[in-house]
Amino acid sequence: MPPSLTPPDYAGGSLVNLMAELEHRLTGSSSSPRLRESERSSVPAAATYILMVMDGLGAHQLDHPAAGSLPEHLVATIDAPFPSTTTVSLATIASGQPPRAHGLIGHMMYMPQHGVFNALKWIGRDGRPIDHPTGGFLPTPNLWERLAAAGIEPITVQPGQFVNTPLSAALYRGCRFEPAWSYDEIVAAALDLAAVPGRLILVYLGDVDFAAHLFGQHSGPYADALGRVNSVWEAIALRLPPHAALIGTADHGHIDYTPDQKHPIASADLRGMHVYGDPRALMLRGDRAEETAAALPGAWVPLSRAREWWGPDQEHPEFGERAPTGLIMADPGVVLLPGHMDRRLIGYHGGLDPAELRIPVLVA
């Protein structure tokens, strides 16, 4: 298997295992394997953890000058789940399980009763909301419910615009949601909440991902966004209560693409198939999937070969009906863009390139 198609290390070196490590530290047990000993020893014991998720900040992006002191806190590099995209990783955090077990398997999802829909916005290809219960989307119990059952209070601090969105309802069942409307409010809320032992506090920051998508990693807005994230990290780290630990990670990394690296795909070439996933890992479901893939700049990977990319063993009861016939893994330096995927962006992710897959573990 080429290096660019090496799947995540779910046995002890991925985001799944980081969540299992925190769950085990707080409750004495976990539903997934913990980090390997080499990474486990870098996570300090604490009565309360703040987990800061810096959306879109791959490990390689810590080399940017605007990262400030963040590289000084790097203790390990692990893998995002597959596909390396926000919805999948956040569901992994919320469940403590790999995507094959929790069932949210892509940015664009397919379900027989809804067709293809955007799992970030919970809308169909026609732009209309899909009518699907969100609160029970992830398996029961999720991570938050397991923590609560063990006497640990789960809380998330996030920008206020995410309150009551369908994705928030799907991810944070059983988790107290604290909205914040500025960086100062995020810092203040995280520190106030961390004053109480026996909590897991998830702080989510989306700035880096937004800037990387729209402007690229060599832009002023990207540097500004990375600097803001570093400022939030430093402000929390400097005032952290002695019984609490601050852990940082991400959901995926980013790669910049120029216009000539974007490969548009005509709708006529995809007729009769469900096309979903991400532009770097395009999922095709239908009889002509492999035939279609042969004409595109990427590697065809049938489901039989890719199934464990979403995780080992345990499988969501609806995984089979959501999974594709196979995937087209875009060649290096290429994004595959059918008409319903955004062609305006500079930064993309979703595949298995180390720049997309490798994410940092930071400890203050």
N, C-alpha and C positions, 0 to 999 in steps of 0.2 A: 504494500500500500504506500503510495507517495507520501512524503512528510506532510504535505498540505492537507491530506485526507486522514490524518491520525485522529481518532475520536477522543473525546474527553476522558480523563482518568477518573472514572466514578468510584474506583476502588479505594481512593484515599487522597487524591490530589485535585479535587474540584470544588466548586461552590456548594454542591450537595454535602460534601464532607466537612466544609467549614461550618455549615449550619448544624450538621450533626454534632460537631465538636462543641459548639456553643450550647446546644440542647443538652448534651451529656454533662457539660460543666454545671449547668443550672439545675438539672433534674436527676442526674445519675444514670440516664438511659437515652437512647436515640433510635430513630426508626431507620437510619442509614448508617453505613460505616463512617467512623470518625476519620479525621486527618491522619496521615501516616505520622509515625513518631517524630520524624525529622521536622515536620511542620507543626506538629502538635505542641512541641516544647516551646514554640515561640508565642503561643497564645497564653497570656497570664491568667491565673485564677482570679476570679472576682465574684462579688455578690450581685453586681449589676453590670450588664454589658450595654454599651451604645454601639450599634452596628451602623456605620455610615456607608451607604451605598452611593457611589459617585458614578452616575449613569454615563456610560461611554468612555470611561477612563481605563483603557487597556494598560497593561504593565509597561509596554514600550513608550507610552505617552508620558511617563514620568520623566523622560529625558528632556522635556520641554523646559526652557528657562522659567516660564511662569508657574511651574509646579512648586516653586518655593521650597519649603521644608518637607514636602510629602515624601520625596525619595529617601530622606533620612530615616523614615519610619517603616520602610519596606522590610518585611521579615520573610516573605515567601511569595512565590508566584504559582497560581493554580489555574485550572481551566474553568471557563464558563460552560454551562451545559450546551447541548446542541438542540436547535440552531442557536448561534451566539447572538441573541436578540433580547430586547427588554422584557417582553411579555413572558417568554419562556423562563428567563432567569428570575424574575420577580415571583413567578409561580413556584419555582424551585425553592426560593427563600421562604415563601409563605407555607409551603407544605413540608419542607425538609426532605423532599424526594426528587429523583430525576424525572425528566419530562415523560418518559414512557410510563411511569407510575402515576403522575399527577394529571396527565391528559391534555395539557396546554402545550401543543407541539410546534407552534410557529407564530410568527407575526401575523401573517394571513393564514387563517384556519379553514378547514373544510369539515362540515358536519352534514350528514345526509338531509336533516330537516331544515337546514338553512343555506346550504350551498357554501360558497366561499365568502368569508367575512373578515373584517379587520378586527383582530382580538384586542388591539390597543384601544380602539374607539368603540368597539361593539356595534359596528355598522356593516351592512351588506355592501355588495359592489354597487348597488343603486344609491348608496348614501343614506339609506333608511336604517333606523335602529332594528336590530334583530330581537325577536320576542323569545328570549331564552332566560330562564331563572339564573341569576348570577350568584346568589348567596350560597347555593349548593354545588357550584361548578367544580371546585376542587374536592378531592376525596375527604371523607371524615374519618378520624379527626385530622385537622391540619396542624401545623406546628403551633399556632397560637392556642388552639384548644388543648393540645398536649401540655403546653407550658402552664396554662391556667389550671388544668387538672392536678398539676404538681405543685401548685401554690406560687407560681411565678407569673407576674403580670406582664403581658405583652402590650406594647404601645408603639405606634408609629407617629412620627412627626414629619409632616409633608407640606408642600405648598398648598394653600387653601383651595386652589382651583381643582384639586383632585378629590375634594369631598363629594361623596355621593355619586361618583361616576360609576358606570357599570363595572369597569375593571377593578376599581377600589372595592366594590361590593364583592366581586369574585375573589379577590386576594385577601381581604382583611376581615373575613368572618371570624368573630371572636377576638379581634384585636382592637383596642382603644385607639381611635383616630384623633390626633391633635393637629388641627390645621394651623399653619403659620403663614404670615403675609409679608415677611421680610426676612433677610438673613439674620438680623438681630433677634427677631422673634424665634427663629429656628434654634439659634444658639441658646437663648434664654430658656426656651421650653426644654431642650435636651438636658441642660444642666439642672434645672429645677426638678425634672422627673428623675434624673440619675441620683438625686439626693436620697432616694428611698432604696434600700437594698431589696433584692428579689425581683428585678425587672429585666426584661430584654426590650431595648428601645431602638427601633429601626428609624434612622434618619435618612431620608431620600433627597438627593440633589440632582436635578436634571440638566443643569446649565451646560456642562461640557458636551453632552450628547447633542443638545440642540445646536450649539455653535459648530460642532464638528460636521453635523449633517449639512447645515446651510452654508457655512463659510469655509470649512476646511481647516486643517491643523496649522496652516501657515498664516492664518489671518489674525487681525487685531481682535475681533470678537471672540475668537477661540482663546487667545491669550488672556483676555479679560475674564472669560468664564472660568478658566483654570485657576486664575489668581483668586477669584471669589471663593471657589471651592477650598483652596488652600487656606484662605482666611478663616472660613468656618471651622475647618479642621483645627487650626492653631488656637482659635478662640475657645473651643471646647476642651482641647487638650490641656491648655494652661490652667483651667479652673476645674478639672475633673476631681470629683470626690475621691478620697483614698480607697474606698471600697469598690470603686467602679473602674472599668477598663474601656478604652475606646478602640474599636476595631474598624478598619476601613477596607472596603473592597469595591468591585464594580460588577456590572452585569455583562460586559463585553468590551472589546476594543473597537477601533475605527481604522479605516483605510481611505485615503483620498483617491478620487478618480477624476480624470480629465474627460471632456466631452467625447473624445474619440475612443475612450475605453468603455463607453456605454453601448451595449448591444441591444437595440430595440427588436422586439419580436411581434410580428403582425398577428392580429387576432385570427386571421384566416389559417395561420399555421398551427394554431392551438385549438381549432374547432373540434368539439366533441370530447374535450377533456376538462377536468377541473384543475386549475393552475393556481397554486398558492405558495406559502412559504416566504422566502426572502429572495431578493435579487442575486444574492451570492449562493443561495442554496434553494433552487427552484424545485418545488414539489409538483409532480404531475400524476394525476390519477385518471386512468383510462386505457383503452386497448391500444392506442397508438403512441403511448408515452415513450417507449424506447425508440421507436422509429423517428419520432419528433426530435428526441435528444441527439440523434446522430448528426443532425444538420446544424447543431448549435455549438458554440465554443465552450465546451465543458465536458466533464466526465460523467457518464451515465452510471448510476449506482442503484441497483434494484433494492427493493425493500428487504429482501432476504439478507442482503449484505449490510444494509444500513440500520436495521432494526435496533441493534445495540448502541448505535450512536445516540439514541434517546435515553439509554440506560439499560442496565442488565436486568434479567429475570422478571421482577414484578411488573405487571402490565395493567394499565387502566382498562376496565371492561369495555370501553368504547375506543380503545387505541386502534384496533383493526379497521374500524369504519372511518376513522379520521385520518389514518396514515395514507401516504401516496403509494402508487404502484412503484415509484422510484423517484430519485432525485437527479437533477442536473447540477452538479457542482461546478460552478463557473471557473474557467481557467484563471490562473493568476493574472491580475491586471484587467479583469473583465467583470462587469456587472450585467446580468441578463434582465431585460426590462420589458415584460409584456405591458400592454396598454393600461392595465389597472394598477401598476406600480409606479411610484414617483420617479420621474426622470429629471427633476430639477436639482437634485441634491449633489453635493460634492463628496461627503462622507457616507460610506456604506459599511455594512457588517452582516453577519448571519452565517458565514461559512466556517471553515476549519483552519484557515490560515492562522499561524501563531499570533499575528497582529490583531486578529478578531477574537481569538479564543483565550489567549493568556491574560489573566487579570491579576491585580496585586492583592496581597494581604498586608495591611499596614497596622501597626500597633503603637499607640501612644502610652 
